[in-house]
């Protein structure tokens, strides 16, 4: 909720100071009830009128990037009362994650109240790159990694082509670090892709979403996206839809 002065001023109807004067004169109503208190708050979905005329208001858009830690649910709520990514961000507006990261997956996650941008970013046809670093049990062969790059069948559907790179192997521990760049976002996709070639994922981190990373953020830390970054995201999805 926001003060009525802010909501009306954002609509472009008049300044906050002018709204305060209109409130004093009893000319402002919320859902048919006259506003009498200067600090009264309302939702952007409420019907705000001045002299009987409805004010066309739009909620201010907010955009966050967070370095999601392990053990956090990527959801707006949880029926088991586990902590969600929403609990980590100090924001009064109703925001929601852009896509999902598993409970035990860390790294880049965007959150916003911009439904249009969210839909564009998660739609497979827009080919938004997601870069993951997976620690897997075992040491895959070149041929096995090539299978991932060509696409593998999971849940009855073949994944799109991916970019795969073996970063590091640990022979004594029998583990490997593999970089995987995909454009889709199916449920548990990365884990299932590795399972399809016979390897279990021990740890998984998303290092990059489009051009955004969390190199400067510790686990659980977040920041607002800059106006330039938001414009770049819109420009990115616009190029793919043109």
Backbone as numpy.savetxt, mean C-alpha at the origin, in Angstrom:
# Nx Ny Nz CAx CAy CAz Cx Cy Cz
-12.15 11.87 11.08 -12.99 13.07 11.08 -12.11 14.33 11.08
-12.64 15.39 10.50 -11.92 16.65 10.43 -12.84 17.81 10.84
-12.24 18.91 11.25 -13.04 20.11 11.54 -13.76 20.55 10.27
-14.97 21.02 10.44 -15.79 21.41 9.29 -15.09 22.51 8.48
-14.39 23.41 9.18 -13.70 24.48 8.46 -12.71 23.92 7.45
-11.99 22.87 7.84 -10.99 22.29 6.95 -11.65 21.60 5.78
-12.71 20.84 6.04 -13.40 20.10 4.98 -13.95 21.06 3.92
-14.63 22.11 4.38 -15.24 23.06 3.44 -14.16 23.82 2.66
-13.09 24.21 3.34 -12.04 24.96 2.65 -11.36 24.10 1.59
-11.23 22.79 1.87 -10.63 21.89 0.88 -11.50 21.74 -0.35
-12.79 21.96 -0.18 -13.69 21.86 -1.34 -13.53 23.04 -2.28
-12.88 24.12 -1.79 -12.71 25.31 -2.60 -13.86 26.30 -2.48
-14.82 26.00 -1.61 -16.00 26.87 -1.49 -15.61 28.23 -0.93
-14.81 28.24 0.16 -14.36 29.48 0.76 -13.24 29.17 1.75
-12.67 30.20 2.35 -11.57 30.01 3.29 -12.09 29.51 4.63
-11.17 29.02 5.46 -11.55 28.54 6.79 -12.15 29.68 7.63
-11.56 30.85 7.52 -12.07 31.99 8.29 -13.49 32.34 7.88
-13.78 32.24 6.57 -15.13 32.52 6.08 -16.11 31.48 6.60
-15.66 30.20 6.65 -16.54 29.14 7.17 -16.90 29.42 8.63
-15.93 29.88 9.41 -16.19 30.20 10.81 -17.26 31.27 10.94
-17.22 32.24 10.05 -18.24 33.29 10.07 -19.61 32.72 9.71
-19.64 31.81 8.73 -20.90 31.19 8.32 -21.47 30.33 9.44
-20.59 29.67 10.21 -21.05 28.87 11.34 -21.68 29.77 12.40
-21.03 30.90 12.68 -21.57 31.86 13.65 -22.96 32.35 13.24
-23.16 32.45 11.94 -24.44 32.95 11.42 -25.48 31.83 11.31
-25.09 30.58 11.65 -26.03 29.46 11.62 -26.39 28.98 10.23
-25.49 29.22 9.28 -25.79 28.89 7.88 -25.21 27.54 7.43
-24.48 26.88 8.36 -23.83 25.60 8.02 -24.55 24.46 8.73
-24.87 23.42 7.97 -25.53 22.24 8.54 -24.77 20.96 8.14
-24.81 19.99 9.03 -24.23 18.66 8.76 -25.34 17.64 8.91
-25.65 16.97 7.83 -26.74 15.99 7.81 -28.05 16.60 8.33
-28.27 17.86 7.93 -29.52 18.53 8.27 -29.55 19.21 9.62
-28.49 19.08 10.40 -28.45 19.68 11.74 -27.52 20.88 11.72
-28.01 22.03 12.20 -27.20 23.25 12.21 -25.99 23.10 13.12
-24.86 23.60 12.66 -23.62 23.55 13.44 -23.58 24.77 14.35
-23.37 24.53 15.63 -23.33 25.63 16.61 -21.97 25.75 17.30
-21.20 24.67 17.29 -19.89 24.68 17.93 -18.79 24.88 16.88
-17.85 25.79 17.15 -16.80 26.11 16.19 -15.86 24.92 15.94
-15.68 24.05 16.94 -14.76 22.94 16.79 -15.42 21.65 16.31
-16.66 21.75 15.84 -17.39 20.57 15.39 -16.65 19.86 14.25
-16.61 18.52 14.33 -15.96 17.73 13.29 -16.99 16.94 12.50
-16.61 16.56 11.29 -17.51 15.78 10.44 -16.67 14.83 9.60
-17.34 13.86 8.98 -16.69 12.97 8.04 -16.83 13.54 6.63
-15.93 13.15 5.76 -16.00 13.61 4.38 -17.24 13.07 3.68
-17.78 11.98 4.21 -18.98 11.38 3.62 -20.27 12.05 4.09
-20.18 12.91 5.10 -21.37 13.60 5.62 -21.90 14.61 4.60
-23.20 14.89 4.71 -23.82 15.89 3.84 -23.70 17.26 4.51
-22.75 18.05 4.02 -22.52 19.39 4.56 -23.16 20.41 3.63
-23.99 21.26 4.18 -24.67 22.27 3.36 -24.42 23.67 3.92
-24.41 24.64 3.03 -24.34 26.06 3.40 -25.49 26.76 2.69
-26.35 27.34 3.48 -27.57 27.98 2.93 -28.37 27.00 2.10
-28.35 25.72 2.52 -29.13 24.70 1.83 -28.45 24.08 0.64
-27.28 24.57 0.26 -26.55 24.04 -0.90 -25.48 23.05 -0.44
-25.47 21.85 -1.01 -24.50 20.83 -0.63 -23.10 21.21 -1.10
-22.14 20.94 -0.22 -20.75 21.21 -0.55 -20.12 19.92 -1.07
-19.53 20.00 -2.25 -18.88 18.83 -2.84 -17.48 18.70 -2.25
-17.35 17.78 -1.30 -16.06 17.65 -0.61 -15.42 16.31 -0.96
-14.11 16.34 -1.02 -13.34 15.12 -1.26 -12.30 14.98 -0.16
-12.16 13.78 0.34 -11.20 13.54 1.41 -9.77 13.74 0.90
-8.99 14.40 1.72 -7.58 14.60 1.39 -6.88 13.25 1.27
-6.13 13.06 0.20 -5.44 11.79 -0.02 -4.12 11.78 0.76
-3.83 10.64 1.35 -2.56 10.47 2.05 -1.89 9.21 1.55
-0.55 9.22 1.55 0.22 8.12 0.99 1.40 7.83 1.91
1.54 6.58 2.32 2.61 6.18 3.21 3.39 5.00 2.63
4.66 4.94 3.02 5.47 3.75 2.77 6.03 3.30 4.11
5.95 2.01 4.37 6.41 1.46 5.64 7.33 0.27 5.39
8.31 0.12 6.28 9.14 -1.07 6.26 8.45 -2.09 7.17
7.63 -2.93 6.57 6.83 -3.86 7.35 7.72 -4.87 8.08
7.55 -4.99 9.40 8.31 -5.99 10.14 7.64 -7.35 10.11
8.36 -8.37 10.55 7.78 -9.71 10.67 6.72 -9.71 11.76
5.75 -10.63 11.62 4.76 -10.81 12.66 3.66 -9.76 12.69
3.48 -9.06 11.56 2.45 -8.03 11.46 1.51 -8.40 10.32
0.21 -8.26 10.56 -0.80 -8.59 9.55 -0.98 -7.45 8.56
-0.99 -7.78 7.28 -1.26 -6.77 6.25 -2.77 -6.71 6.03
-3.43 -5.97 6.91 -4.88 -5.86 6.86 -5.30 -4.63 7.65
-6.55 -4.24 7.49 -7.06 -3.11 8.27 -7.54 -3.55 9.65
-7.80 -4.85 9.82 -8.23 -5.40 11.10 -7.94 -6.89 11.12
-8.04 -7.50 12.32 -7.77 -8.93 12.43 -8.68 -9.54 13.49
-9.39 -10.61 13.13 -10.34 -11.22 14.05 -9.65 -11.95 15.21
-8.32 -12.13 15.11 -7.57 -12.76 16.20 -6.86 -11.72 17.08
-7.18 -10.45 16.82 -6.61 -9.35 17.60 -5.09 -9.25 17.48
-4.55 -9.70 16.34 -3.13 -9.51 16.09 -2.88 -8.10 15.57
-1.67 -7.60 15.77 -1.34 -6.25 15.34 -1.30 -6.19 13.82
-1.87 -5.12 13.27 -1.87 -4.92 11.82 -0.99 -3.74 11.45
-0.70 -3.61 10.15 0.12 -2.48 9.69 -0.56 -1.15 9.98
-1.89 -1.14 10.03 -2.62 0.09 10.33 -2.29 0.56 11.74
-2.08 -0.38 12.65 -1.76 -0.03 14.04 -0.42 0.68 14.16
0.44 0.52 13.18 1.78 1.09 13.24 1.84 2.54 12.77
0.77 3.01 12.11 0.79 4.33 11.49 -0.16 5.29 12.21
0.36 6.43 12.59 -0.42 7.45 13.28 -1.17 8.29 12.25
-2.35 7.86 11.90 -3.14 8.54 10.87 -4.62 8.36 11.20
-5.36 9.48 11.30 -6.78 9.42 11.63 -7.63 8.97 10.45
-7.17 9.27 9.24 -7.95 8.88 8.07 -7.92 7.36 7.90
-8.96 6.83 7.28 -9.03 5.40 7.05 -8.15 5.05 5.86
-7.04 4.39 6.13 -6.12 3.99 5.07 -6.10 2.46 4.98
-5.57 1.95 3.90 -5.52 0.50 3.69 -4.28 0.15 2.88
-3.81 -1.09 3.00 -2.60 -1.50 2.29 -2.82 -1.62 0.78
-1.78 -1.34 0.04 -1.78 -1.55 -1.41 -1.22 -2.95 -1.64
-2.10 -3.93 -1.84 -1.68 -5.30 -1.95 -1.41 -5.89 -0.58
-0.70 -7.04 -0.56 -0.47 -7.74 0.70 0.97 -8.24 0.82
1.42 -8.34 2.06 2.64 -9.07 2.38 2.27 -10.08 3.47
2.83 -11.27 3.37 2.51 -12.30 4.36 2.92 -11.88 5.76
2.35 -12.56 6.74 2.61 -12.32 8.17 4.10 -12.30 8.47
4.86 -13.21 7.85 6.28 -13.32 8.15 7.17 -12.68 7.08
6.58 -11.95 6.14 7.34 -11.27 5.10 7.57 -9.82 5.50
8.77 -9.32 5.22 9.13 -7.95 5.59 9.32 -7.09 4.35
9.51 -5.78 4.59 9.90 -4.90 3.50 8.86 -3.88 3.08
8.97 -3.47 1.82 8.21 -2.35 1.28 6.71 -2.62 1.23
5.95 -1.71 1.83 4.49 -1.78 1.73 3.95 -0.36 1.66
3.04 -0.13 0.73 2.39 1.17 0.60 1.02 1.11 1.24
0.60 2.25 1.82 -0.74 2.39 2.39 -1.30 3.75 2.00
-2.59 3.79 1.70 -3.21 5.03 1.24 -4.72 4.96 1.39
-5.38 6.08 1.15 -6.84 6.10 1.03 -7.24 6.46 -0.40
-6.29 6.37 -1.32 -6.52 6.66 -2.74 -6.88 5.35 -3.45
-8.16 5.10 -3.57 -8.63 3.86 -4.18 -8.25 3.73 -5.64
-8.27 4.85 -6.36 -7.93 4.80 -7.79 -6.50 4.34 -8.00
-5.56 4.95 -7.26 -4.16 4.57 -7.43 -3.93 3.13 -6.96
-4.58 2.74 -5.88 -4.44 1.37 -5.38 -4.82 0.36 -6.44
-5.97 0.56 -7.07 -6.44 -0.37 -8.10 -5.49 -0.43 -9.29
-4.93 0.72 -9.66 -4.01 0.76 -10.78 -2.71 0.03 -10.46
-2.22 0.19 -9.22 -0.94 -0.40 -8.84 -1.02 -1.93 -8.70
-2.17 -2.43 -8.25 -2.26 -3.88 -8.01 -2.78 -4.65 -9.22
-3.26 -3.93 -10.25 -3.79 -4.64 -11.42 -2.64 -5.26 -12.21
-2.70 -6.56 -12.50 -1.61 -7.26 -13.18 -1.22 -6.64 -14.52
-2.18 -6.08 -15.24 -1.89 -5.57 -16.58 -0.93 -4.38 -16.56
-0.79 -3.73 -15.39 0.07 -2.55 -15.31 1.53 -2.89 -15.03
1.83 -4.18 -14.81 3.21 -4.65 -14.76 4.11 -3.88 -13.80
3.61 -3.61 -12.60 4.43 -2.93 -11.60 5.44 -3.92 -11.02
6.71 -3.57 -11.08 7.75 -4.48 -10.60 7.79 -4.55 -9.08
7.93 -5.78 -8.56 8.16 -6.00 -7.13 9.42 -6.85 -7.01
10.40 -6.33 -6.29 11.67 -7.04 -6.14 11.74 -7.68 -4.77
11.93 -8.98 -4.74 12.01 -9.75 -3.50 13.40 -10.37 -3.33
13.82 -10.49 -2.07 15.01 -11.25 -1.72 14.54 -12.42 -0.87
14.79 -13.63 -1.35 14.33 -14.83 -0.65 15.53 -15.65 -0.17
15.48 -16.02 1.09 16.44 -16.98 1.62 15.77 -18.33 1.58
16.34 -19.25 0.82 15.70 -20.55 0.64 16.58 -21.68 1.18
15.94 -22.77 1.50 16.66 -23.96 1.96 17.13 -24.74 0.75
18.45 -24.91 0.62 19.00 -25.61 -0.53 19.69 -24.67 -1.50
20.33 -25.24 -2.49 21.07 -24.47 -3.50 20.53 -24.83 -4.88
19.75 -23.94 -5.48 19.12 -24.26 -6.77 20.12 -24.26 -7.92
19.82 -25.04 -8.91 20.67 -25.09 -10.11 20.27 -23.96 -11.07
21.11 -23.72 -12.04 20.83 -22.71 -13.05 19.55 -23.05 -13.80
19.38 -24.33 -14.09 18.19 -24.78 -14.84 16.91 -24.55 -14.03
16.99 -24.79 -12.72 15.80 -24.59 -11.87 15.42 -23.11 -11.80
16.41 -22.25 -11.71 16.13 -20.81 -11.68 15.57 -20.33 -13.01
16.01 -20.93 -14.08 15.49 -20.57 -15.40 14.01 -20.91 -15.52
13.59 -21.98 -14.83 12.17 -22.32 -14.81 11.36 -21.18 -14.21
11.87 -20.60 -13.13 11.17 -19.47 -12.51 11.09 -18.29 -13.46
12.17 -18.04 -14.17 12.20 -16.89 -15.08 11.23 -17.06 -16.24
11.01 -18.31 -16.64 10.08 -18.56 -17.75 8.62 -18.60 -17.29
8.42 -18.81 -15.99 7.08 -18.93 -15.45 6.79 -20.35 -15.03
6.15 -20.51 -13.88 5.82 -21.84 -13.37 4.33 -21.89 -13.05
3.80 -23.08 -12.97 2.37 -23.23 -12.70 2.14 -23.32 -11.19
1.33 -22.40 -10.66 0.92 -22.44 -9.26 -0.60 -22.23 -9.21
-1.25 -23.04 -8.42 -2.71 -22.96 -8.29 -3.41 -23.05 -9.64
-2.84 -23.83 -10.53 -3.47 -24.04 -11.84 -3.22 -22.97 -12.87
-2.40 -21.96 -12.52 -2.13 -20.88 -13.47 -0.62 -20.68 -13.60
-0.18 -20.38 -14.81 1.24 -20.14 -15.04 1.58 -18.68 -14.74
2.63 -18.48 -13.97 3.06 -17.12 -13.64 3.71 -16.47 -14.86
3.73 -15.16 -14.86 4.39 -14.42 -15.94 5.90 -14.58 -15.83
6.60 -14.18 -16.86 8.05 -14.24 -16.83 8.59 -13.38 -15.70
9.67 -13.86 -15.09 10.27 -13.16 -13.96 11.77 -12.99 -14.20
12.37 -12.10 -13.41 13.82 -11.92 -13.45 14.39 -12.57 -12.20
15.31 -13.48 -12.39 15.84 -14.26 -11.27 17.36 -14.16 -11.24
17.90 -13.98 -10.02 19.35 -13.87 -9.87 19.78 -14.53 -8.57
20.73 -15.44 -8.66 21.29 -16.08 -7.47 22.32 -15.13 -6.87
22.05 -14.64 -5.66 22.91 -13.64 -5.04 24.03 -14.25 -4.20
23.70 -15.31 -3.48 24.68 -15.85 -2.54 24.31 -17.28 -2.18
25.33 -18.12 -1.98 25.07 -19.48 -1.50 25.88 -19.73 -0.23
25.30 -20.53 0.65 25.96 -20.92 1.89 25.99 -22.45 1.92
27.10 -23.01 1.44 27.19 -24.47 1.33 27.12 -25.15 2.70
27.85 -24.65 3.73 27.76 -25.31 5.05 26.35 -25.31 5.61
25.63 -24.21 5.40 24.27 -24.11 5.92 23.21 -24.62 4.95
23.66 -24.93 3.71 22.76 -25.40 2.66 21.60 -24.43 2.43
21.94 -23.16 2.28 20.93 -22.14 1.99 21.42 -21.24 0.86
20.48 -20.49 0.27 20.80 -19.56 -0.81 19.99 -18.28 -0.66
20.54 -17.20 -1.20 19.80 -15.94 -1.33 19.51 -15.73 -2.81
18.24 -15.55 -3.13 17.84 -15.39 -4.52 17.02 -14.11 -4.68
17.36 -13.34 -5.69 16.58 -12.14 -6.02 15.56 -12.51 -7.09
14.31 -12.08 -6.85 13.23 -12.40 -7.78 12.41 -11.14 -8.05
12.27 -10.79 -9.31 11.45 -9.64 -9.70 10.23 -10.14 -10.45
9.05 -9.84 -9.92 7.80 -10.27 -10.55 6.91 -9.05 -10.77
5.85 -9.24 -11.56 4.91 -8.16 -11.84 3.51 -8.45 -11.31
3.33 -9.67 -10.80 2.01 -10.05 -10.30 1.98 -9.94 -8.78
0.86 -10.34 -8.19 0.76 -10.30 -6.73 -0.20 -11.34 -6.22
-0.09 -12.54 -6.73 -0.98 -13.61 -6.29 -0.68 -14.01 -4.85
-1.64 -14.65 -4.20 -1.52 -15.04 -2.80 -0.32 -15.98 -2.59
0.60 -15.59 -1.72 1.80 -16.39 -1.41 2.60 -16.73 -2.66
2.59 -15.85 -3.65 3.15 -16.19 -4.95 4.62 -16.59 -4.91
5.45 -15.77 -4.26 6.89 -16.05 -4.27 7.18 -17.39 -3.61
6.57 -17.63 -2.47 6.79 -18.90 -1.76 6.35 -20.09 -2.63
5.21 -19.94 -3.28 4.70 -21.03 -4.11 5.57 -21.24 -5.36
6.14 -20.16 -5.88 7.02 -20.31 -7.04 8.25 -21.14 -6.68
8.83 -20.87 -5.52 9.99 -21.65 -5.11 9.59 -23.08 -4.76
8.43 -23.24 -4.15 7.95 -24.59 -3.85 7.78 -25.41 -5.12
7.40 -24.75 -6.22 7.16 -25.45 -7.48 8.44 -26.06 -8.05
9.60 -25.53 -7.64 10.87 -26.12 -8.11 11.57 -26.86 -6.97
10.84 -27.06 -5.85 11.34 -27.93 -4.80 12.10 -27.27 -3.67
11.87 -25.96 -3.45 12.60 -25.27 -2.39 11.63 -24.51 -1.47
11.93 -24.56 -0.17 11.14 -23.83 0.83 11.80 -22.48 1.12
10.96 -21.47 1.26 11.45 -20.13 1.60 11.57 -20.02 3.12
12.76 -19.66 3.58 13.00 -19.50 5.02 12.67 -18.08 5.45
13.14 -17.11 4.68 12.85 -15.70 4.94 12.55 -15.01 3.62
11.68 -13.99 3.70 11.32 -13.28 2.47 11.18 -11.79 2.77
11.82 -11.00 1.92 11.77 -9.54 2.08 11.48 -8.89 0.73
10.54 -7.95 0.73 10.32 -7.18 -0.51 11.19 -5.93 -0.42
12.17 -5.86 -1.30 13.13 -4.76 -1.28 12.67 -3.54 -2.07
11.79 -3.77 -3.03 11.38 -2.63 -3.86 9.99 -2.85 -4.42
9.22 -1.77 -4.46 7.91 -1.76 -5.12 7.96 -0.62 -6.12
7.89 -0.95 -7.42 8.12 0.05 -8.47 9.52 0.63 -8.24
9.63 1.94 -8.00 10.93 2.57 -7.75 11.16 2.86 -6.27
10.25 2.43 -5.41 10.29 2.77 -3.99 10.95 1.67 -3.17
11.83 2.09 -2.23 12.45 1.14 -1.31 12.39 1.72 0.11
12.82 0.92 1.08 12.79 1.35 2.48 14.19 1.29 3.09
15.18 1.59 2.27 16.57 1.52 2.73 16.85 2.44 3.92
16.12 3.54 4.02 16.36 4.50 5.11 15.44 4.27 6.31
14.59 3.26 6.23 13.62 3.01 7.29 13.93 1.70 8.02
13.92 1.76 9.34 14.07 0.55 10.13 12.74 -0.20 10.13
12.76 -1.51 10.45 11.49 -2.25 10.52 10.48 -1.56 11.44
9.27 -1.33 10.90 8.22 -0.65 11.65 8.18 0.84 11.42
9.23 1.41 10.84 9.24 2.85 10.56 8.53 3.13 9.24
8.00 4.34 9.13 7.27 4.73 7.92 7.47 6.21 7.65
7.07 6.62 6.47 7.10 8.04 6.11 6.02 8.31 5.08
5.68 9.57 4.90 4.75 9.94 3.85 5.49 10.02 2.52
4.81 9.62 1.46 5.38 9.80 0.13 5.35 11.28 -0.22
6.34 11.72 -0.97 6.36 13.10 -1.45 5.38 13.26 -2.60
5.01 14.49 -2.88 4.12 14.76 -4.01 4.75 14.25 -5.31
6.07 14.42 -5.42 6.78 13.96 -6.61 6.67 12.45 -6.75
6.81 11.72 -5.65 6.73 10.26 -5.70 5.34 9.79 -6.10
4.30 10.46 -5.57 2.94 10.10 -5.94 2.70 10.35 -7.42
3.18 11.49 -7.91 3.02 11.80 -9.33 3.76 10.78 -10.20
4.92 10.33 -9.73 5.69 9.33 -10.48 4.95 8.00 -10.54
4.27 7.64 -9.44 3.49 6.40 -9.43 2.35 6.49 -10.43
1.65 7.63 -10.43 0.55 7.82 -11.39 1.09 7.81 -12.83
2.25 8.42 -13.01 2.84 8.46 -14.35 3.23 7.05 -14.80
3.70 6.25 -13.85 4.11 4.89 -14.16 2.94 4.03 -14.63
1.82 4.11 -13.93 0.67 3.28 -14.32 -0.01 3.85 -15.55
0.11 5.15 -15.75 -0.49 5.76 -16.94 0.24 5.29 -18.20
1.57 5.15 -18.09 2.34 4.67 -19.25 1.93 3.27 -19.65
1.63 2.44 -18.66 1.28 1.04 -18.96 -0.13 0.91 -19.50
-0.97 1.92 -19.25 -2.36 1.84 -19.73 -2.57 2.58 -21.04
-1.59 3.41 -21.43 -1.72 4.15 -22.69 -1.61 3.22 -23.90
